[in-house]
Amino acid sequence: MRTRLRIEAAISAYLSEHEIVPSSAWLVELPKDRSNGDYASNIAFVLARTLKKSPPVIAADLATSLPAYFKDPAWQGIQIVAVNGFINFILPATVCWQALQDETFAKGDESNPERILLEYVSANPTGPLHIGHGRWAALGDSLARVLKRVGHSVQTEFYVNDAGNQIDKLLASVSAIKAGKPVPDDGYGGAYVKDLVDEADPIVALMKLQENTLRDFRVEFDTWTREKETLHDTGLVQKSINELKQKGIAYLEEGALFFRSTDWGDDKDRVLVKSTGELTYFAADIAYHQQKALRGYDRLINIWGADHHGYITRVTAGIKALVGDTPILEVLLGQLVTLLRDGVEVRMSKRTGDMVSLQEVIEEIGADAARFFLVIKNADTHLDFDLDLAKKQSNDNPVFYVQYAHARICSILRKSEQKPLVHPALDLHPTELKLLKFLLSFEDEVILAASRREPHRIANYLIELATHFHAFYHDCKVNVEDQAMAQNRLAICLAVKRILAEGLELLGITAPESM
C-alpha cells in the first residue's frame, strides 16, 4: 500500500472505531516545510466543528492515539506530532526501505482509471515544427507516460489540420515557385517551401517531415487523424451540423447558421456556416470532437496554445450538445517559448530564413536537453530556453546535473567490491536519512504529476534528488571498511539510480551509465 494511503487508512480506522464522521474532506499530503515531518494532515481542522473542540486539542489527542493503528512492524518507529492544529508524521527509515523494495512503488494504483485520448501538437502541415510545437510535444508525451504509469489507459493523437485557407496558401506558394513566379504576399516564403516543388503532394511531404522530427524527439503518436479525409471527405462536418439543426440548437440569422452555444454557458452563439456558405473552423472542431467522443473514451485531454482559451467553452458546448456529459473535455493551455543564444532572443534561421525549427534545436543540443528544458516549467508559464546553457556540461545545466548523478552512481556500483544490501536496523547518517525519505516522495510526485497534469514536477523532483544525492556523496563515503555500512550505502545508491532512471524515462530522456 502506498505510504500516504497507509497513513490515510490509519486515520480512517481511528474515525471508524470512534464513530466519527468528518464534516468535509480531509487530506494527507507532503508538507511544504519537510522539517516539520514527512507527511501532514489537516484532519483536526476538519473535525473541529463535529467534535466541538479546537484543532490543537484534537491534533494532540490524535497524535497520542494514532500510533496504535500502525500494526506493521516497519511502522513501529513512526512519530506523530501535533503542530498548530496539524498532525505531522515522521517516518522511520524502515518504512522507506519497505516502500522502495516494493515492485509496485509509484506504479499503477489509480483508484479510478480512465480511458483517455490525449491530443497535442496538432500543427498545420504548412512547415517544419518550431520550438513551441516542441514544448507541446515534450509536455504531451511526458504527460502520457505519467498517466500510464499510474494506471490510466492512454491513446495519443495528432490532429492534422490539412484543410482550410492556410493549406490553400501553402499550395499556392509552391505552385508559384514551381512556375517561377513570386510567392503571394500572404503565402509562405520559407526556404523549405522550395524543397516542396518536386513533391507529388507537398502536404504529405510536410507531414512526413513533422513525423520524422517528432520521432527524433522520441515522440510517436498512436493515431494521426487528417481533417480533410476524416471530417470533410466523409461528410462528418455536415452530419454534425444536421444533428444540431434537428435538435433545434442551430438557427439562421442574416444568412449565416449559428450554434446556440449560449445554452451551455458560452458568452455568445457561434457561427457554423457563414452567409457565403463557407464552413467555419469551429464547425470542423465540433465534428472532430464529436468523432473523438464517440470512440468511447472517458476523457478527452487537449493541449492548446494560450491563444485558444476562448475555444474551450464553445467546443465543450458542442460535445455536450451532440454527445452529452461523457466524455469530459479537459484543455491544458500552454504559453510560448523564447529561444535565447548569448542572452539574445533567436529569431532567424540560416536554413529556413523565417523560423528556428525544432529539428535544428534537436540537432544542436540533442533530444535529451531539448526535452528536459521544454518540460521544466508548468505549461501555463512562459519559458525562456537558453541554448547555451542547454549545451553546457556543468552542474549549471539541469539535465546534465541529473544525468551525471545517474552516471556517477553507475560508476560507484561498477567499482565497488561489495553488493548492495539493505540493513534496515542500521543507524543512518542524517544526510542518508534525508535522501532515503526524499526517494519515498517520488511516489507522491508521480501521483500529483498525473492528477494535476504537471509533468514538470518530475523534472524538478529529479533536480532536487540529484542535489540530495550529491550531498550524500559528499557527506557519506560509500566504500567504507564497515561491510554493513558499505552495503547499506550501496543499496541507497542503487535506489537513487532506479528512481533517477524511472523519472527520466517518464520524461522521455535517457539515463546514461557514463558521461
C-alpha positions in Angstrom: 0.0 0.0 0.0 1.3 3.5 -0.9 2.7 5.3 2.1 0.3 8.2 2.0 -2.6 5.7 1.7 -1.3 3.8 4.7 -1.5 6.9 6.8 -5.0 7.7 5.5 -6.1 4.2 6.3 -4.8 4.6 9.9 -6.8 7.9 10.3 -9.9 6.3 8.8 -9.7 3.3 11.1 -9.5 5.6 14.1 -12.5 7.6 12.9 -14.5 4.5 12.2 -13.7 2.9 15.6 -14.8 6.1 17.4 -17.8 6.5 15.1 -16.7 10.0 14.0 -18.0 11.3 10.7 -15.9 14.3 9.4 -18.0 17.3 8.2 -15.9 17.5 5.0 -12.9 16.0 3.2 -9.5 15.9 4.8 -6.1 15.4 3.4 -2.8 13.7 3.9 -0.1 15.5 1.9 3.6 16.3 1.6 4.2 19.4 3.8 5.8 22.5 2.2 8.3 22.5 5.0 9.7 19.0 5.3 11.5 19.8 8.5 8.1 19.5 10.3 7.5 16.0 9.1 7.3 13.7 6.1 3.6 13.9 5.8 0.9 16.2 7.3 -2.8 16.1 7.7 -5.5 18.8 8.3 -7.9 16.3 9.9 -8.0 18.1 13.2 -9.3 21.3 11.5 -12.0 19.3 9.7 -13.1 17.6 12.9 -13.3 20.9 14.9 -16.9 21.5 14.1 -18.0 17.9 14.6 -16.2 17.4 17.9 -16.7 21.0 19.1 -13.1 21.2 20.1 -10.2 23.4 18.9 -7.9 21.9 16.2 -4.8 21.9 18.5 -6.7 19.9 21.2 -7.9 17.4 18.6 -4.5 17.1 17.0 -2.9 16.4 20.4 -5.3 13.6 21.0 -4.8 12.1 17.6 -1.0 12.3 17.9 -1.3 10.2 21.1 -3.8 7.7 19.7 -2.8 7.1 16.1 0.4 5.2 16.6 -1.6 2.2 17.7 -3.2 2.0 14.3 0.1 1.2 12.5 0.4 -2.6 13.1 3.1 -3.3 10.5 6.5 -3.8 12.3 8.2 -1.5 9.8 5.9 1.3 11.0 6.5 0.8 14.7 9.0 3.7 14.9 6.6 6.3 13.5 6.5 9.6 15.3 3.2 11.6 15.2 3.5 15.2 16.3 0.8 17.9 16.7 1.9 21.4 15.5 -0.6 24.3 15.5 -3.5 22.0 14.8 -1.8 20.0 12.1 -0.7 16.4 12.6 2.8 15.7 11.2 4.0 12.2 10.6 7.8 11.4 10.9 8.6 8.1 9.3 11.3 5.7 10.4 13.8 4.5 7.8 12.3 1.0 7.8 9.1 2.4 6.1 11.3 3.9 3.3 13.2 0.7 2.8 9.9 -1.3 2.7 8.3 1.0 0.1 11.3 1.2 -2.1 11.7 -2.5 -2.2 8.1 -2.9 -3.3 7.9 -3.6 -7.1 4.7 -1.7 -7.3 6.3 1.5 -5.9 4.8 4.5 -7.7 3.1 2.4 -10.3 -0.5 1.7 -11.5 -2.6 2.2 -8.3 -5.0 4.8 -9.7 -8.3 4.1 -7.9 -10.4 5.3 -10.9 -8.5 4.5 -14.1 -9.9 6.2 -17.2 -9.7 5.7 -20.9 -8.1 8.9 -22.1 -7.5 10.3 -25.5 -4.6 12.9 -25.4 -4.3 15.2 -28.4 -1.3 17.5 -28.6 1.0 19.3 -31.1 -1.6 19.1 -34.0 0.3 21.6 -36.1 -0.8 22.7 -39.5 1.2 20.8 -42.2 2.4 24.1 -43.6 6.0 24.0 -42.5 8.6 22.4 -40.1 7.7 22.2 -36.4 9.0 25.0 -34.3 10.2 25.2 -30.7 6.6 26.0 -29.5 5.4 22.7 -31.0 8.4 21.1 -29.3 7.1 22.3 -25.9 3.7 20.7 -26.5 5.4 17.5 -27.8 7.6 17.3 -24.6 4.7 18.1 -22.3 2.2 15.9 -24.1 4.4 12.8 -24.4 5.6 13.1 -20.8 2.0 13.5 -19.5 1.0 10.4 -21.5 3.8 8.5 -19.8 2.9 9.7 -16.4 -0.8 8.9 -16.8 0.0 5.4 -18.0 2.4 5.0 -15.0 -0.4 5.5 -12.5 -2.8 3.1 -14.4 -4.8 5.1 -16.9 -5.3 3.8 -20.5 -4.0 6.5 -22.7 -4.1 6.9 -26.5 -2.3 9.8 -28.2 -3.4 11.6 -31.3 -2.0 14.2 -33.7 -4.8 16.1 -35.5 -3.6 17.1 -39.0 -5.2 20.4 -40.0 -4.9 19.8 -43.7 -8.0 21.8 -44.8 -8.6 25.5 -45.0 -7.1 28.8 -46.0 -3.6 28.1 -44.7 -3.3 24.9 -46.8 -4.5 26.8 -49.8 -1.9 29.5 -49.3 0.9 26.9 -48.9 -0.1 25.1 -52.1 -0.4 28.5 -53.9 3.1 29.3 -52.7 4.6 26.0 -54.0 2.8 26.5 -57.4 4.2 30.0 -57.7 7.8 28.8 -57.1 7.3 25.9 -59.5 6.1 28.4 -62.1 9.0 30.8 -61.5 6.6 33.4 -60.1 6.9 35.4 -56.8 5.3 33.9 -53.8 1.9 35.6 -53.0 2.1 38.3 -50.3 0.1 36.2 -47.9 1.9 33.0 -48.9 4.8 31.0 -47.3 8.3 32.2 -48.2 10.5 30.0 -46.1 13.4 28.2 -47.8 11.7 24.9 -47.0 8.9 25.7 -49.5 11.4 25.4 -52.4 12.1 21.9 -51.3 8.5 21.0 -51.9 8.5 21.9 -55.6 9.3 18.3 -56.7 7.0 16.6 -54.2 3.9 14.9 -55.6 1.9 16.0 -52.5 3.5 18.9 -50.5 1.1 18.3 -47.6 2.1 14.6 -47.3 5.8 15.6 -47.5 5.4 18.1 -44.7 3.5 15.6 -42.6 6.4 13.2 -43.0 8.9 15.9 -42.1 7.0 16.7 -38.9 6.6 13.0 -38.1 10.4 12.4 -38.6 11.2 15.4 -36.3 8.9 14.1 -33.6 10.5 10.6 -33.9 13.9 12.2 -33.4 12.3 13.9 -30.3 11.2 10.4 -29.1 7.5 11.3 -29.6 5.3 8.9 -31.5 1.5 9.1 -31.8 -0.9 6.2 -31.7 -3.1 7.9 -34.4 -2.8 10.6 -37.0 -6.2 12.0 -37.9 -6.4 14.1 -41.1 -9.1 16.7 -41.0 -9.8 16.5 -44.8 -10.3 12.8 -45.2 -11.8 12.2 -41.7 -14.2 15.1 -41.5 -14.8 16.7 -44.9 -14.5 13.8 -47.4 -16.7 11.6 -45.3 -19.3 14.3 -44.7 -19.0 14.2 -40.9 -18.9 18.0 -40.6 -22.2 18.3 -42.4 -23.6 15.4 -40.4 -22.8 17.2 -37.1 -24.4 20.4 -38.4 -27.6 18.5 -39.4 -27.8 16.9 -35.9 -27.6 20.4 -34.4 -30.4 21.5 -36.7 -32.5 18.5 -35.8 -32.0 19.2 -32.1 -33.2 22.8 -32.6 -30.0 24.4 -31.4 -28.8 25.7 -34.8 -30.5 28.7 -36.4 -30.2 31.0 -39.3 -29.6 34.7 -38.9 -28.7 37.1 -41.7 -27.9 34.2 -43.9 -25.4 32.6 -41.5 -26.0 29.4 -39.5 -25.4 29.8 -35.7 -24.9 27.2 -33.0 -26.8 28.1 -29.8 -23.7 27.6 -27.6 -25.0 30.1 -25.0 -27.3 27.3 -23.8 -24.1 25.7 -22.4 -22.5 28.9 -20.9 -20.8 30.4 -23.9 -20.8 34.2 -24.0 -22.3 34.3 -27.5 -23.6 31.9 -30.1 -21.1 30.7 -32.7 -21.2 30.7 -36.4 -21.1 27.3 -38.1 -21.7 28.3 -41.7 -21.0 31.9 -43.0 -23.5 33.7 -45.1 -21.3 32.9 -48.1 -21.8 29.2 -47.4 -18.3 28.7 -46.2 -17.8 26.4 -43.2 -16.1 27.9 -40.2 -13.1 26.3 -38.4 -15.4 25.8 -35.4 -17.8 23.6 -37.5 -14.9 21.2 -38.1 -13.9 21.4 -34.5 -17.3 20.3 -33.3 -17.4 17.5 -35.8 -13.9 16.3 -34.8 -14.6 16.3 -31.1 -17.9 14.5 -31.7 -16.0 11.9 -33.6 -13.4 11.6 -30.8 -16.2 11.4 -28.2 -18.0 8.6 -29.9 -14.9 6.4 -29.7 -15.7 5.5 -26.1 -13.2 7.5 -24.1 -13.9 8.7 -20.6 -11.9 11.9 -21.0 -10.5 13.9 -23.9 -7.4 15.9 -23.0 -6.2 18.6 -25.4 -3.0 20.7 -25.1 -3.6 24.0 -26.9 -1.8 27.3 -27.1 -2.9 30.1 -24.7 -4.5 31.9 -27.7 -7.1 29.2 -27.9 -8.6 30.0 -24.4 -11.8 31.2 -26.0 -12.4 27.9 -27.7 -12.7 25.8 -24.6 -16.3 26.8 -23.7 -17.6 26.6 -27.3 -16.1 23.2 -28.0 -17.3 21.9 -24.7 -20.7 23.1 -25.6 -20.5 21.3 -28.9 -19.7 18.0 -27.2 -22.5 18.3 -24.7 -25.0 19.2 -27.3 -24.1 16.3 -29.6 -22.9 13.6 -27.2 -23.8 14.5 -23.6 -21.7 14.9 -20.4 -19.3 12.0 -21.3 -16.6 12.2 -22.2 -15.2 15.1 -20.3 -13.2 17.6 -22.3 -10.1 18.9 -20.5 -7.9 21.5 -22.1 -4.4 22.4 -20.9 -3.2 25.8 -22.1 0.4 26.5 -22.8 2.5 29.6 -23.0 5.1 30.5 -25.6 8.8 29.7 -25.7 11.6 32.3 -26.2 14.9 30.9 -27.6 18.0 32.6 -26.3 21.6 32.5 -27.5 24.2 34.7 -25.9 21.4 36.2 -23.9 19.7 37.4 -27.0 16.4 36.2 -28.5 17.0 34.0 -31.5 14.6 35.0 -34.3 16.1 33.8 -37.6 17.4 30.5 -39.0 20.0 30.4 -41.8 18.4 27.3 -43.3 14.7 28.3 -43.3 15.0 32.1 -43.3 11.9 32.7 -41.1 12.0 30.4 -38.1 14.1 28.2 -35.9 12.8 24.7 -36.4 12.5 22.1 -33.7 14.7 19.8 -35.8 17.5 22.4 -35.7 17.3 22.6 -31.9 17.5 18.8 -31.6 20.5 18.7 -33.9 22.2 21.4 -31.9 21.7 20.3 -28.3 20.2 16.8 -28.5 16.8 15.4 -27.7 17.6 14.9 -24.0 18.5 18.5 -23.3 15.7 19.8 -25.5 13.0 17.7 -23.8 14.2 18.5 -20.3 14.3 22.2 -20.9 10.9 22.2 -22.5 9.2 20.4 -19.7 11.0 22.0 -16.7 8.2 24.6 -16.2 4.5 24.3 -15.9 2.7 24.7 -19.3 1.0 27.9 -18.3 4.3 29.6 -17.6 6.3 31.5 -20.3 9.6 29.6 -20.9 13.0 31.2 -21.7 15.1 28.5 -23.4 18.8 29.2 -23.1 20.5 27.2 -25.9 24.0 28.0 -24.5 23.1 26.6 -21.1 21.5 23.5 -22.6 24.8 22.7 -24.2 27.0 23.1 -21.1 28.5 20.1 -19.5 28.4 21.5 -16.0 26.2 21.5 -12.9 24.6 24.7 -14.1 22.8 22.7 -16.8 20.0 20.8 -15.0 19.7 17.9 -17.4 23.5 17.3 -17.3 23.3 17.6 -13.5 20.6 14.9 -13.2 22.2 12.6 -15.8 25.6 13.0 -14.2 24.2 11.8 -10.9 22.9 8.7 -12.6 26.3 8.1 -14.3 28.2 8.7 -11.1 26.1 6.0 -9.3 26.7 3.5 -12.1 30.5 4.1 -11.7 30.2 3.6 -8.0 28.4 0.3 -8.4 30.8 -0.9 -11.0 33.9 -0.2 -8.9 32.6 -1.5 -5.6 33.7 -4.8 -4.3 30.5 -5.1 -2.1 27.0 -5.8 -3.2 24.0 -3.5 -2.4 22.3 -5.0 0.7 19.8 -3.4 3.0 20.4 -3.4 6.7 17.1 -1.8 8.0 18.2 -1.6 11.6 21.5 0.2 10.8 21.7 3.8 12.1 21.8 6.3 9.3 23.7 9.5 8.9 21.3 12.5 8.8 22.1 13.0 5.1 21.4 9.4 4.3 18.1 9.5 6.1 17.1 12.7 4.3 18.0 11.2 0.9 16.1 8.0 1.7 13.0 9.9 2.7 13.2 12.1 -0.4 13.3 9.0 -2.5 10.0 8.0 -0.9 8.3 11.2 -2.1 8.8 10.2 -5.7 5.6 8.2 -5.5 3.6 11.2 -4.4 5.2 13.4 -7.1 4.2 10.9 -9.8 0.6 10.8 -8.5 0.5 14.7 -8.4 2.1 15.0 -11.8 -0.7 12.7 -13.2 -3.7 14.2 -11.3 -2.7 17.8 -11.8 -1.4 17.3 -15.4 2.0 18.7 -14.3 4.9 16.6 -15.7 7.2 19.5 -14.9 7.0 18.2 -11.3 9.1 15.1 -12.3 11.8 17.3 -13.8 12.1 19.4 -10.7 11.9 16.4 -8.4 14.9 14.9 -10.3 16.9 18.1 -10.0 16.3 18.1 -6.2 17.0 14.3 -6.0 20.4 14.9 -7.7 21.1 17.6 -5.2 20.3 15.3 -2.3 22.5 12.6 -3.8 25.5 14.8 -4.3 25.2 15.9 -0.7 25.1 12.2 0.3 28.1 11.5 -1.8 30.0 14.4 -0.1 28.9 13.5 3.5 28.8 9.7 3.4 31.7 7.8 1.9 30.3 4.7 0.2 33.3 2.3 0.1 34.0 2.2 3.9 35.6 -0.7 5.8 32.4 -1.4 7.8 30.8 -4.0 5.5 27.2 -3.5 6.6 27.5 0.3 6.2 29.1 -0.1 2.8 26.4 -2.4 1.6 23.7 -0.2 3.0 25.1 2.9 1.3 25.4 0.9 -2.0 21.7 0.0 -1.5 20.9 3.7 -1.2 22.9 4.4 -4.4 21.0 1.6 -6.2 17.7 3.1 -5.1 18.6 6.6 -6.3 19.8 5.1 -9.6 16.5 3.4 -10.0 14.4 6.5 -9.3 16.6 8.7 -11.5 16.2 6.3 -14.4 12.5 5.9 -13.9 11.9 9.6 -13.6 14.0 10.3 -16.7 12.1 7.7 -18.6 8.8 9.4 -17.7 10.2 12.5 -19.4 11.4 10.5 -22.4 15.1 11.2 -21.5 18.0 8.7 -21.4 19.8 7.7 -18.2 23.4 7.3 -19.3 25.7 4.9 -17.4 28.8 7.0 -18.2 29.5 10.6 -19.1 
